[in-house]
Amino acid sequence: MLHVDSDAQSREATERLIDWARLGFEIRARASHGAEARTLFDKLNFSLVLINMKRLQSDGLQLCEQIRQTSRVPILLLGGSADFALVRQALIHQASDYLAEPVQSFHLTASLRNVRRELAGRTAPDRPIPAESSKERSTQPSVVEIVMNYVQAEMHRNITLKKISDALHFNCAYLGRKFKNEENMTFNEYLLQQRMEKAKRLLEQTDMRIYEIANEVGYSELDWFYKRFKEYTGISANMYRKQLVPS
């Protein structure tokens, strides 16, 4: 992993936040700014680039853009605000995840596990993109893809299509129709699906308490989470977890 952070104390705090080795990552190099990071990236092989955006917003986004010109290595962005403009730029540059402050250890752990699954799903090591694929490099996600990526990144927050459409400067009704035409489901159906599927994964793969899982997928009211989960799966969250335990 390449860790990019302009503040030494912040970098040390992030590296103490979790057990990186247990999650399968080794911090191989550190950089304090984009130019230094790019030099290291060109010299060494990395499976992940971690960038703290609190002090490196424009520099960090520029680094993302430069990396994406030659590589699809996972990029994880930490810190900074939850400002949608910044999140949108991160998604356009195909960052694997963006965790706004305050960064919690379980959020970071979940993101790194997703990265591990992404890396495991690749059939070959990450390599520079051939020159003949310059057209592919310049292709940016569609607005629907940006909306879907935003849902993945900000699922733990209050999300509405109106808020997203305002940030993207789209008419909300138009964006809703466009989403349904492309995905064969409404935005709210997609949001519910993604929240419930993530809740199921957390029930299966972690020992998080159910109220923690509810918060993680965007429900501040536990009773409402219980109701939606049972409507979606046909059983309660407690029963779903109990079924996973061998008798």
N, C-alpha and C positions, 0 to 999 in steps of 0.2 A: 504494500500500500504506500502511496505517496500522500503525505499529510501537508497541506498548504494552509498556513496561518501566520499572519504578520506579528502576532503577539505571543511571546514565549510562554507567559503564564497561562494564557488561554489554551495554547497547544498542549501544555502539560496537564491542564485540568481535563481536557477532552480525552487524553490518552490514559488518564487514571479513572475515567468514568466507567469503563467496562473492562472485562477480560478479553482482549482482542484475540489472543492465541486460542482461547477456548472456542471462539467463533470461526477460527480458521484463517485469521489475518495476521500478518507480520508487518510492522511499520518499518519499511525498508529505507525510506528517505523522507526528509523534511525540507520544506521551502518556506520562505517568508513573503514571497511575492510571485506574481505570475511569470515573469521572465525567468526567474530561477527555477520555478516549477517546470516550465517548458523545456529548459535545458536538461533537467534531470529526466523528464519524460522521454526525450529523444534519445537519451543514452541508455536508460535502463528499462526493463520490462516490468510493468505493474498490472495487477488484477483489479485495482481500485484506486481512484483518486478522491481524496476527501478534502473539501475546501471549506474553510470558515469564512462566511460571507459578511460577518459583522463589520469588518474593516476593509474588505476586499471586494465590495459589490461590483463596481465596473471592471476592476482588474480580474475578479473571479469569473465574471461572465465572459470576458474576453478570452480567458484561459479555456473555458468550456468550449467556446467557438473554435479556438485553435486546435484543441484536442479532437473535436468532432470532424475536422477536415481530414484527419488521417486515421482515426481510431474510433471504435465503439466501446472502449473500456468503460465499465460502470463509473459514474461520477455521483458522489454523494455530497450534498451541500448542507452545511450546518450554520446556525446562528442567523443574526439579522432579524428583520421584522417579517410579519406574515403579509406584507404588502403584495397585493395580487399582481401588480406590474412586474415585480421581481420574480414572483413565482412563475408567472407566464413566460418570462424570458428563460428561466431555468428549464421549463418544460420544452420550450422551442429548441433549446440546445440538448434536449433529450437526457437531462439529468435523471438518474435512477430514483432519486428522492430529494426532497427539500424539507428539512426540519427547522422550523423557526424557533427562536428562543421562547421560553427556556427549554433547552434540549434535555429530555428525560432519558435515563439509561435504557428503559424498556422500549422507548420509541427507536433509539439508535440500534438496539439489539434486533428488533423486528426488521428494520431496514437492512441491516447487514445479513440477516438470514435470507431476505428476499434476494439480495445480491448474490449470495452463495448459490441459491437455486437458479438464478439467471446464468451464472458462470457454469454450473453443472449441466445446464441444458444446451450449452454450446458444444458443437461437435469438433471444433478446432480452436486452437489458441487464438486470441485476438491478434489481428495483423493489420498493418496499414491498408487502407482502402486503395485499390488500384487507380491509376490516373484516369483510366477510361471510364470510371464510374463517377466522374465529376458532376454529371447531371443528377445522379442519386444523392451526392453529397449536398447539393444545393436545395434538395427537396425538403420542405419544412412540413411539420404536422398540419393536418387540416384543423379547422376550428372545432370540429367534433372531437378529434383526437386530443386537442388541448383541453377541452371540457372534461373528457374522460380521465386524462392524466391529472388534472386538477382535483378531481374527486378522489383519486388514489392518494394524492399527496396531502389533502386537507380533510380527509374523511372524519377526523376526530373533531372538526369544527362544525359550526352551523353553516350549512351549504344550501343555497337556493339558486335556481336557474336565473332569477332576476338579478342577484348579486353578480353572478358570473357574466351575464349578458351586458350589464352596465360597465363592468371592467373591460370587456372586449369591444365595447361600443357597437353592440348588435341589438336589434329589436328582440325583446324576449320571446314574443310569439313566433317570430321567424326562426330564431335559434331552436325553439322547442320543436317546430315542424321539421327543421333540418335534421335534428337529432333523431327524431322518430323515423324519418324516411331512411336514414342511413343505418340505424341500429335495430329497427323493427320493435322498438319499445320506447315508452316515454322517458324523459329524463328522470322523473321521480321513480319510475319502475327500475331504471338502471341503478339509481342511487340506493334504493332499498336492497336490490340484489347484491350490490357490492358490499354494503354494510353487513348484511346477514351472512354472506359467504366469508367475509373476514372474521366475523364473530364465531362462526363455526370452526375456522382454522385456529383461532386463539383458544377456543374450548378444547380442541383436539391436541394442540401442540404446546400449550403453556399451562402453568398453574395459577394464572392470574385469577383474581376473584371476579365474580360476574359483574359487580358494579364497575370494576376497572375495565373490563371488556366493553361494557356499555359506553363508558366515557371514551374509550379508544375508537369506537365506531360512530361517535357523534350523538349519543343519547345522554343527556344530563339527568333525565328522569328515568329511574330504574324500572318503574312500573310500565312505562311506555315501551321500553326496550323489551321487557318480558312479553308484552302483548304482541309486538311486531314479530318477535322471534317465533312465538308459538304459531302465529298466523302463517309465517313463511315456511316453517319446518313441520308443523303439525304436533310438535311436542315442546315442552318447556326447556329452557336452557339447562336447568339442573338435570333433567332427565336425559337430555342429549349427552351431557358429559358423563353421566352414570353409565350409559350404554357403551361408552368407550372403555370402561374398566372391565378387564376379563373377570368372569365369574369363577 
